Amino acid sequence: MAGLAADNLTCIKRDRVLFTDLSFCLSPGQLIYLRGPNGAGKTSLLRILTGLSAPESGQLLLDDEPLDKVRDRFNQQLIYVGHKAGINGALTAMENLRFWCAQHSTGFIAQQAYEVLARLGLVGLEDVPVRMLSAGQQRRVALSRLWLKQATFWILDEPFTALDTDGIELLESHMREHVANQGAIITTSHQPLSKHAGPFTELVLEYRL
């Protein structure tokens, strides 16, 4: 099956089973809204999907191939934005983007970066150390990666954190556009997705004692 498939994943954290025998597929043209209470394992699942953590058992497949065998190809197709901004407060927005592009073997074009930051409402703040920015502005800097790199798979952990209404609508619209162009997204969010995000499939994790 085309896409990123989870095959019978089990995750145990601090001797507690978060989920067991979990299987699903994130396919091109699909948005999965990952839901569940705190402690259900949403972030743990996303980290497993990115390769930052390993499951207790089960495997991941990319286009029916074991992900471990095609990890480099998958990483080239992946953008992960965690629940923390993941940016260096001592660097400016432009410096953070230049560094991130270098880390991910993505060509950095300054004019493109300025245009993306402008689209995200950060005109005049491109060369300010991000520690001087508000939480919402820092989140916009982190999310600007979604406009800079062409990648099929977006894995987003609470991407709407600290965003105002306009920022949420902008991101949801970009998500809808990405899926319409055969991108694939799995995201968590404490707030329901709106119509701006487009159609989505729900994946619900239950809290296990």
PyMOL commands that set and color helices and strands:
alter all, ss='L'
color gray80, all
select helices_A, chain A and resi 42-50+67-69+71-76+93-103+110-119+130-132+135-143+145-148+165-180+195-197
alter helices_A, ss='H'
color red, helices_A
select strands_A, chain A and resi 4-13+16-26+30-35+57-62+65-66+78-81+153-156+184-188+201-204
alter strands_A, ss='S'
color yellow, strands_A
deselect
rebuild
show_as cartoon
